[in-house]
Amino acid sequence: MLSGLPTRGTLAPATLAKKVPQDTQVILFPVFSGEEGPEFPLTGPLSSSAARALVDAAEALGFEGKSDTCVVFPAPSALKETRAVALVGLGDAAEFDTEVLRRAMGSAARHMRTRGSVFVAAGDLGEGTLKAAVEGYLLGSYSYEGQRSTPTQEPGPVTFLGSRKKDKAAFREALINAEAVALARDLTNTSARDLYPASYADTLAALAAEHGVESEIYDAYRLSVEGFGGILAVGSGSQRAPRLVRLHWAPSKAHAYVALVGKGITFDTGGISLKPAANMEVMISDMGGSAAVAASIIAAARLNLEVEITAWLPLAENMPSGSATRPGDVITHYGGLTSEVLNTDAEGRLVLADALARAGEDHPDAILEASTLTGGQLVALGTRTTGVMGSDELRDLVAQAGREVGESAWAMPLLEEHSAALASPVADMRNTHNSRNGQMLFAGAYLSRFIPEGVEWAHLDVAGPAWNEGAAYGYTPQRATGAPVRTFLRVLGQLANPKA
């Protein structure tokens, strides 16, 4: 078990095969909802008699193929390859895309948890569908039991149909993507009692060493010597000193150099500007941005993406105490800019400011940053859609990439009035404008001050999308979701292969 993580989540063990394995207990088929009843786009590798028996059984059960519906029943006698059959609905064929399949497979995986070995007869429904099927099923199979004394049943193994070279490549990419999301979920789900700045930094260093990624940990002394005033200010109220973690992946051939930055507040009480007690336990998720960044750079190394990446992860615990930063304090960030702290609960931007300033010193082609930054993101876009701000071209690229992989994202503007509202009478800027209006955009404007001139950048506010307080849906579980790992991997892949 990794240092700092008392437990890990699990995914269904997955393999790729040319035919149905002998020990298969359930075969899972996708079904469209047609005007005259269920429509089976795929029945291979079944015989014609078995396929006909399957259609007859679905009609007898009244299964219509509506989106995300799932039914399991004993296999017809003509179907000798398995004991049971599962059908999962895809809805109207005219509205089908890879995200429909991904969500359906996620829903099916939860139904299959206690069914034993499963064979998925899906993935040949068009370009990218095998990858979507594997990602959806594995992400939907994710189980995190935490530290409960009675363990939950782990998901059974799953096999996907495929044999071609491109099938193997798609399967491997989907597997790495799913494992990266699961890692981000595991880190975010871990309690702050176990995952605090020092233990988190050690965990990241261990992960990096395992996958050929360089790591470097800045302790509190080095942060002080080198002037990381924002990180130190936020962590000053805790007995657990802050850290800054640098991770670096350098392939033999790189088409771009990207800096990734992720907010790592391991627990956020709000500091002196104390949060209300209700639901404060959710603030273990305030390091979700850093978890996504760490998982993304490790996945990029495993995929051998041809893009050089440096990740900067500022880690701190925001606590109230006699040594905590106060409202009205002025702090000096890395690089020399100063901030007047109006509200200590607007702490994420203070640590990100230091990390962004340091990341910019290396002259990357682009800076991508993710953070559970503002309640304003939820007010503006709800719990499932990321707000993306930054330079126009990269902002739009990131938002589009998020929508393509099923991590809903929307481009948001940085407005002149928010830049003007940053003015402080005693510092270069203030960390909040003490208003409910435009909170997400104000935070983006604040962060923009720490981006070097001419560097493309994008800020992803994932305050809602990184944590699901409701019931599981599609391939999204309760609690940590792992967003925006797949968005980052899509963008990094595009930067690594600009001609694709």
C-alpha positions as CSV (number, residue, x, y, z in Angstrom):
1,M,0.0,0.0,0.0
2,L,1.3,3.5,-0.9
3,S,2.5,5.7,1.9
4,G,-0.4,8.0,3.0
5,L,-3.1,5.7,1.5
6,P,-4.5,3.2,4.0
7,T,-6.7,1.7,1.3
8,R,-7.1,1.8,-2.4
9,G,-10.2,1.6,-4.6
10,T,-10.6,-1.3,-7.0
11,L,-11.5,-1.7,-10.7
12,A,-12.7,-4.8,-12.4
13,P,-9.8,-6.8,-13.7
14,A,-9.9,-6.5,-17.5
15,T,-8.6,-8.5,-20.5
16,L,-9.1,-8.5,-24.2
17,A,-10.0,-11.8,-26.1
18,K,-10.9,-13.1,-29.5
19,K,-13.8,-15.2,-28.2
20,V,-15.9,-15.8,-25.2
21,P,-13.8,-17.3,-22.4
22,Q,-15.0,-20.8,-21.1
23,D,-15.6,-19.6,-17.6
24,T,-17.9,-16.7,-18.6
25,Q,-20.9,-16.3,-16.3
26,V,-22.6,-13.3,-18.1
27,I,-22.4,-12.0,-21.6
28,L,-23.4,-8.3,-21.8
29,F,-25.0,-6.9,-25.0
30,P,-25.8,-3.3,-25.9
31,V,-29.3,-2.7,-27.2
32,F,-30.8,0.3,-29.1
33,S,-34.4,1.4,-28.5
34,G,-36.1,1.0,-31.9
35,E,-39.6,2.0,-33.1
36,E,-40.7,-1.6,-33.2
37,G,-38.8,-2.9,-30.2
38,P,-35.2,-3.6,-29.1
39,E,-32.5,-3.5,-31.8
40,F,-29.3,-5.5,-31.4
41,P,-26.4,-3.8,-33.2
42,L,-24.1,-6.6,-32.3
43,T,-24.7,-10.3,-31.5
44,G,-21.3,-11.7,-32.5
45,P,-19.7,-14.0,-31.6
46,L,-23.0,-15.9,-31.4
47,S,-24.5,-18.4,-33.8
48,S,-27.6,-17.3,-35.8
49,S,-29.9,-19.5,-33.6
50,A,-28.4,-18.1,-30.4
51,A,-28.8,-14.5,-31.7
52,R,-32.4,-15.2,-32.6
53,A,-33.1,-16.7,-29.2
54,L,-31.5,-13.6,-27.6
55,V,-33.8,-11.2,-29.5
56,D,-36.9,-13.3,-28.6
57,A,-35.9,-13.3,-24.9
58,A,-35.5,-9.5,-24.9
59,E,-39.0,-9.0,-26.5
60,A,-40.6,-11.5,-24.1
61,L,-39.1,-9.5,-21.1
62,G,-40.4,-6.2,-22.5
63,F,-36.9,-4.8,-22.6
64,E,-37.0,-1.6,-24.7
65,G,-33.4,-0.6,-24.8
66,K,-33.9,2.8,-23.1
67,S,-30.7,4.7,-22.1
68,D,-28.8,3.2,-19.1
69,T,-31.4,0.5,-18.4
70,C,-30.1,-2.9,-17.6
71,V,-31.7,-6.4,-17.3
72,V,-30.1,-9.8,-16.4
73,F,-31.8,-13.2,-17.2
74,P,-30.8,-16.8,-17.6
75,A,-29.2,-17.6,-21.0
76,P,-31.6,-19.1,-23.6
77,S,-30.8,-22.8,-24.2
78,A,-29.4,-22.0,-27.7
79,L,-26.8,-19.8,-26.1
80,K,-24.2,-22.3,-24.8
81,E,-21.4,-19.8,-24.1
82,T,-22.7,-18.5,-20.7
83,R,-25.1,-19.0,-17.8
84,A,-26.7,-15.6,-18.0
85,V,-27.3,-12.7,-20.4
86,A,-27.3,-9.0,-19.5
87,L,-28.7,-6.3,-21.8
88,V,-27.9,-2.6,-21.4
89,G,-29.9,0.1,-23.2
90,L,-28.3,2.7,-25.5
91,G,-31.4,4.6,-26.3
92,D,-32.2,5.9,-29.8
93,A,-29.6,4.9,-32.4
94,A,-29.8,8.4,-34.0
95,E,-28.5,9.9,-30.8
96,F,-25.7,7.4,-30.2
97,D,-22.1,8.5,-29.6
98,T,-19.2,7.3,-27.5
99,E,-20.4,9.1,-24.4
100,V,-23.7,7.3,-24.6
101,L,-21.8,4.0,-24.7
102,R,-19.5,5.0,-21.9
103,R,-22.3,5.9,-19.6
104,A,-24.2,2.8,-20.5
105,M,-21.2,0.6,-19.8
106,G,-20.7,2.4,-16.4
107,S,-24.3,1.7,-15.4
108,A,-24.0,-1.9,-16.5
109,A,-20.8,-2.4,-14.5
110,R,-22.6,-1.6,-11.3
111,H,-25.3,-4.2,-12.1
112,M,-22.6,-6.7,-12.8
113,R,-20.6,-6.3,-9.6
114,T,-21.8,-9.5,-8.0
115,R,-22.3,-11.5,-11.2
116,G,-18.9,-13.1,-11.5
117,S,-16.9,-13.1,-14.8
118,V,-18.5,-10.9,-17.6
119,F,-17.9,-10.8,-21.3
120,V,-18.8,-7.5,-23.0
121,A,-19.9,-8.0,-26.6
122,A,-19.6,-4.3,-27.4
123,G,-16.9,-2.0,-28.8
124,D,-17.3,-2.5,-32.6
125,L,-20.0,0.2,-33.0
126,G,-17.9,2.7,-34.8
127,E,-14.7,4.7,-34.3
128,G,-13.5,4.9,-30.7
129,T,-16.3,2.7,-29.3
130,L,-14.0,-0.1,-27.9
131,K,-12.1,2.5,-25.9
132,A,-15.3,4.1,-24.7
133,A,-16.7,0.7,-23.7
134,V,-13.6,-0.2,-21.7
135,E,-13.4,3.2,-20.0
136,G,-17.0,3.3,-19.1
137,Y,-17.2,-0.2,-17.7
138,L,-14.0,0.1,-15.7
139,L,-14.9,3.5,-14.3
140,G,-18.4,2.3,-13.4
141,S,-16.9,-0.8,-11.7
142,Y,-14.8,1.4,-9.3
143,S,-15.3,0.5,-5.7
144,Y,-13.9,2.4,-2.7
145,E,-14.5,0.7,0.7
146,G,-12.4,3.1,2.8
147,Q,-11.7,1.8,6.2
148,R,-14.9,-0.1,6.9
149,S,-14.4,-3.2,9.0
150,T,-16.6,-5.3,6.7
151,P,-15.1,-5.3,3.2
152,T,-17.3,-4.9,0.2
153,Q,-17.3,-7.5,-2.6
154,E,-14.7,-6.6,-5.3
155,P,-15.9,-6.4,-8.9
156,G,-15.6,-9.5,-10.9
157,P,-13.3,-9.8,-14.0
158,V,-14.4,-8.5,-17.4
159,T,-13.3,-9.5,-20.9
160,F,-13.8,-7.4,-24.0
161,L,-14.1,-8.7,-27.6
162,G,-11.1,-7.7,-29.7
163,S,-8.1,-9.0,-31.5
164,R,-6.8,-6.6,-34.0
165,K,-3.7,-4.5,-33.4
166,K,-5.8,-1.3,-33.1
167,D,-8.1,-3.1,-30.6
168,K,-5.1,-3.8,-28.4
169,A,-3.9,-0.2,-28.6
170,A,-7.3,1.1,-27.8
171,F,-7.7,-1.3,-24.9
172,R,-4.4,-0.4,-23.4
173,E,-5.1,3.4,-23.6
174,A,-8.5,2.9,-22.1
175,L,-7.1,0.8,-19.3
176,I,-4.4,3.4,-18.4
177,N,-7.0,6.2,-18.6
178,A,-9.3,4.4,-16.2
179,E,-6.5,3.6,-13.8
180,A,-5.4,7.2,-13.8
181,V,-8.9,8.3,-12.9
182,A,-9.1,5.7,-10.2
183,L,-5.8,7.0,-8.8
184,A,-7.2,10.5,-8.6
185,R,-10.3,9.2,-7.0
186,D,-8.3,7.2,-4.4
187,L,-6.2,10.3,-3.5
188,T,-9.2,12.5,-3.1
189,N,-11.3,10.0,-1.2
190,T,-8.5,9.5,1.5
191,S,-9.2,11.3,4.7
192,A,-7.0,14.3,5.7
193,R,-6.0,12.4,8.8
194,D,-4.0,10.1,6.5
195,L,-3.3,12.4,3.6
196,Y,-1.7,15.6,4.7
197,P,1.0,17.7,3.0
198,A,4.0,15.6,4.1
199,S,2.4,12.2,3.6
200,Y,0.8,13.3,0.3
201,A,4.2,14.5,-1.0
202,D,5.8,11.2,-0.1
203,T,3.0,9.3,-1.8
204,L,3.5,11.3,-5.0
205,A,7.2,10.7,-4.9
206,A,6.6,6.9,-4.6
207,L,4.2,6.9,-7.4
208,A,6.6,8.9,-9.6
209,A,9.5,6.6,-8.9
210,E,7.3,3.6,-9.9
211,H,6.5,5.0,-13.3
212,G,9.8,6.7,-14.3
213,V,8.7,10.3,-13.4
214,E,11.2,12.5,-11.6
215,S,10.1,14.1,-8.3
216,E,11.3,16.8,-6.0
217,I,9.8,17.9,-2.7
218,Y,10.1,21.4,-1.4
219,D,9.8,21.4,2.4
220,A,8.8,24.4,4.5
221,Y,12.4,25.6,5.0
222,R,13.0,25.6,1.2
223,L,9.7,27.3,0.6
224,S,10.7,30.0,3.0
225,V,14.2,30.5,1.6
226,E,12.9,30.7,-2.0
227,G,10.0,33.0,-1.2
228,F,6.8,30.9,-1.7
229,G,4.8,33.2,0.5
230,G,1.4,32.1,-0.6
231,I,1.9,28.5,0.2
232,L,3.5,29.3,3.6
233,A,0.7,31.7,4.5
234,V,-2.1,29.2,3.8
235,G,-0.3,26.5,5.7
236,S,0.8,28.6,8.7
237,G,-2.2,27.8,10.8
238,S,-1.6,24.0,10.7
239,Q,0.8,21.9,12.7
240,R,1.4,20.0,9.5
241,A,3.8,22.1,7.4
242,P,3.1,22.7,3.7
243,R,5.0,21.2,0.8
244,L,5.5,21.9,-2.9
245,V,5.9,18.9,-5.2
246,R,7.5,19.0,-8.6
247,L,7.0,16.1,-11.0
248,H,8.7,15.9,-14.4
249,W,8.2,13.7,-17.4
250,A,10.6,14.1,-20.3
251,P,10.2,11.7,-23.3
252,S,13.0,11.1,-25.8
253,K,11.0,13.1,-28.3
254,A,8.7,16.0,-27.4
255,H,6.5,18.1,-29.6
256,A,5.6,20.6,-26.8
257,Y,6.4,21.5,-23.2
258,V,3.5,21.8,-20.8
259,A,3.3,22.8,-17.2
260,L,0.5,21.3,-15.1
261,V,-0.6,22.9,-11.8
262,G,-3.0,21.5,-9.3
263,K,-4.5,22.9,-6.1
264,G,-3.6,20.6,-3.1
265,I,-5.4,21.9,0.0
266,T,-5.5,18.6,1.9
267,F,-8.2,20.0,4.2
268,D,-9.9,23.4,4.1
269,T,-11.6,24.7,7.3
270,G,-11.5,28.2,5.8
271,G,-8.9,29.3,8.2
272,I,-9.7,32.3,10.4
273,S,-12.6,33.0,8.0
274,L,-14.1,29.7,9.2
275,K,-16.5,27.8,7.1
276,P,-19.9,26.7,8.4
277,A,-19.7,23.3,10.1
278,A,-22.4,21.7,7.9
279,N,-20.8,19.5,5.2
280,M,-17.3,20.6,6.1
281,E,-16.2,16.9,5.8
282,V,-16.4,17.3,2.0
283,M,-13.4,19.5,2.3
284,I,-11.1,16.5,2.1
285,S,-11.8,16.9,-1.6
286,D,-10.1,20.3,-1.8
287,M,-7.0,18.7,-3.2
288,G,-8.9,17.2,-6.1
289,G,-7.1,19.4,-8.7
290,S,-3.6,18.2,-7.5
291,A,-4.8,14.6,-7.6
292,A,-6.0,14.9,-11.2
293,V,-2.7,16.6,-12.2
294,A,-0.6,13.9,-10.5
295,A,-2.6,11.1,-12.1
296,S,-2.4,12.8,-15.5
297,I,1.4,13.1,-15.6
298,I,1.8,9.5,-14.5
299,A,-0.6,8.3,-17.2
300,A,1.2,10.5,-19.7
301,A,4.5,8.7,-18.8
302,R,2.8,5.3,-19.1
303,L,1.3,6.2,-22.5
304,N,4.7,7.6,-23.5
305,L,3.1,10.8,-24.8
306,E,5.5,12.9,-26.8
307,V,5.1,16.0,-24.6
308,E,7.4,17.2,-21.9
309,I,5.5,17.9,-18.7
310,T,6.4,19.5,-15.4
311,A,3.7,19.3,-12.7
312,W,3.7,21.7,-9.7
313,L,1.5,20.7,-6.8
314,P,1.3,23.1,-3.8
315,L,0.1,21.2,-0.8
316,A,-1.2,22.8,2.4
317,E,-3.7,22.4,5.2
318,N,-5.8,25.5,5.9
319,M,-6.5,25.6,9.6
320,P,-7.4,28.3,12.2
321,S,-4.9,28.9,15.0
322,G,-2.8,31.6,16.7
323,S,-0.3,31.3,13.9
324,A,-2.8,31.4,11.0
325,T,-2.9,34.1,8.4
326,R,-5.4,36.8,9.2
327,P,-7.8,38.8,7.1
328,G,-6.0,42.1,6.3
329,D,-2.5,40.4,6.1
330,V,-0.3,41.2,3.1
331,I,1.7,38.3,1.7
332,T,4.5,38.2,-0.8
333,H,4.3,35.5,-3.5
334,Y,7.0,33.7,-5.3
335,G,8.3,36.2,-7.9
336,G,7.5,39.3,-5.8
337,L,3.8,40.1,-6.3
338,T,1.9,40.9,-3.1
339,S,-1.7,40.0,-2.1
340,E,-3.9,41.6,0.5
341,V,-5.9,38.7,2.2
342,L,-9.5,39.8,2.6
343,N,-10.8,36.3,3.2
344,T,-8.6,33.3,4.3
345,D,-11.2,31.0,2.8
346,A,-10.1,32.2,-0.6
347,E,-6.9,30.2,0.0
348,G,-6.6,28.1,-3.1
349,R,-5.7,30.9,-5.3
350,L,-2.9,32.0,-2.9
351,V,-1.1,28.6,-3.2
352,L,-1.8,28.4,-6.9
353,A,-0.3,31.9,-7.4
354,D,3.1,30.7,-6.2
355,A,3.0,27.5,-8.3
356,L,1.9,29.3,-11.4
357,A,4.6,31.9,-11.0
358,R,7.2,29.2,-10.6
359,A,5.9,27.2,-13.5
360,G,6.1,30.2,-15.8
361,E,9.8,30.6,-15.1
362,D,10.5,27.5,-17.2
363,H,8.9,29.1,-20.3
364,P,6.4,26.3,-21.1
365,D,4.4,26.4,-24.3
366,A,1.2,26.1,-22.2
367,I,0.1,26.0,-18.5
368,L,-2.9,23.9,-17.5
369,E,-4.2,24.3,-14.0
370,A,-7.1,22.5,-12.2
371,S,-8.6,23.4,-8.8
372,T,-11.7,23.0,-6.7
373,L,-11.5,26.8,-6.4
374,T,-14.9,28.5,-6.0
375,G,-18.5,27.9,-5.0
376,G,-19.1,30.4,-7.8
377,Q,-18.5,27.5,-10.3
378,L,-21.4,25.6,-8.9
379,V,-23.6,28.7,-8.9
380,A,-22.8,29.4,-12.6
381,L,-22.6,25.9,-14.1
382,G,-23.9,23.4,-11.6
383,T,-22.2,20.3,-10.2
384,R,-21.2,18.6,-13.4
385,T,-19.7,21.2,-15.7
386,T,-16.2,22.6,-15.4
387,G,-15.7,26.3,-15.9
388,V,-12.6,26.9,-18.1
389,M,-10.9,30.3,-18.3
390,G,-7.6,31.5,-19.7
391,S,-6.2,32.5,-23.1
392,D,-8.9,32.1,-25.8
393,E,-7.4,29.4,-28.0
394,L,-6.3,27.1,-25.3
395,R,-9.4,27.7,-23.2
396,D,-11.6,26.7,-26.1
397,L,-9.4,23.6,-26.9
398,V,-9.7,22.4,-23.2
399,A,-13.5,23.0,-23.1
400,Q,-14.0,21.1,-26.3
401,A,-11.7,18.3,-25.1
402,G,-13.7,18.0,-21.9
403,R,-17.0,17.6,-23.8
404,E,-15.5,15.1,-26.2
405,V,-14.5,12.7,-23.3
406,G,-17.6,13.2,-21.3
407,E,-16.2,15.6,-18.7
408,S,-18.6,18.5,-19.4
409,A,-16.8,21.8,-19.6
410,W,-17.7,25.3,-20.7
411,A,-15.5,28.2,-21.8
412,M,-15.9,31.3,-19.5
413,P,-14.7,34.9,-20.1
414,L,-12.2,36.9,-18.1
415,L,-13.8,40.3,-17.8
416,E,-12.4,43.8,-17.5
417,E,-14.5,44.7,-14.4
418,H,-13.0,41.7,-12.5
419,S,-9.5,42.8,-13.3
420,A,-10.3,46.3,-12.0
421,A,-11.8,44.8,-8.9
422,L,-8.5,43.2,-8.0
423,A,-7.1,46.6,-6.9
424,S,-5.9,46.9,-3.3
425,P,-4.8,50.1,-1.5
426,V,-1.9,48.2,0.3
427,A,-0.8,45.4,-2.1
428,D,-0.6,44.6,-5.8
429,M,-4.0,42.9,-5.6
430,R,-6.5,41.5,-3.1
431,N,-7.5,37.8,-3.0
432,T,-11.2,38.3,-3.2
433,H,-13.7,41.1,-3.9
434,N,-16.1,40.3,-1.0
435,S,-19.1,39.8,-3.3
436,R,-21.1,36.8,-4.5
437,N,-21.1,38.3,-8.0
438,G,-18.8,36.6,-10.5
439,Q,-16.8,34.7,-7.9
440,M,-15.5,32.2,-10.4
441,L,-14.4,34.8,-12.9
442,F,-12.8,37.0,-10.3
443,A,-10.7,34.1,-9.2
444,G,-9.7,33.5,-12.8
445,A,-8.7,37.1,-13.2
446,Y,-6.6,36.9,-10.0
447,L,-4.7,33.8,-11.3
448,S,-4.1,35.5,-14.6
449,R,-1.8,38.0,-12.9
450,F,0.7,35.2,-12.3
451,I,0.9,34.0,-15.9
452,P,3.9,35.2,-17.8
453,E,3.3,37.4,-20.9
454,G,2.8,35.4,-24.0
455,V,2.2,32.0,-22.4
456,E,-1.0,30.2,-23.3
457,W,-2.9,29.0,-20.2
458,A,-6.1,27.5,-19.0
459,H,-7.7,27.4,-15.5
460,L,-10.2,24.6,-14.8
461,D,-12.5,25.2,-11.9
462,V,-13.8,21.8,-10.9
463,A,-15.3,22.6,-7.5
464,G,-18.5,20.7,-8.5
465,P,-17.3,18.1,-11.1
466,A,-14.5,16.7,-8.9
467,W,-16.9,15.5,-6.1
468,N,-20.3,13.8,-6.5
469,E,-22.4,14.2,-3.3
470,G,-25.4,12.5,-4.9
471,A,-26.1,8.9,-6.1
472,A,-23.8,7.2,-8.6
473,Y,-24.8,7.7,-12.3
474,G,-23.3,6.4,-15.5
475,Y,-19.7,5.7,-14.8
476,T,-19.5,8.4,-12.1
477,P,-19.4,7.1,-8.5
478,Q,-20.4,8.8,-5.2
479,R,-17.7,11.0,-3.7
480,A,-14.5,11.6,-5.8
481,T,-15.0,11.5,-9.6
482,G,-11.4,11.9,-10.9
483,A,-12.3,14.9,-13.1
484,P,-10.6,16.4,-15.1
485,V,-8.0,13.6,-15.7
486,R,-9.4,12.5,-19.0
487,T,-9.7,16.1,-20.2
488,F,-6.1,16.6,-19.4
489,L,-5.0,13.4,-21.2
490,R,-7.0,14.3,-24.3
491,V,-5.4,17.8,-24.4
492,L,-1.9,16.4,-23.7
493,G,-2.4,13.8,-26.5
494,Q,-3.4,16.6,-28.9
495,L,-0.4,18.6,-28.0
496,A,1.8,15.5,-28.3
497,N,0.5,14.8,-31.8
498,P,-0.4,18.2,-33.3
499,K,-0.9,16.9,-36.8
500,A,-3.5,14.3,-35.9
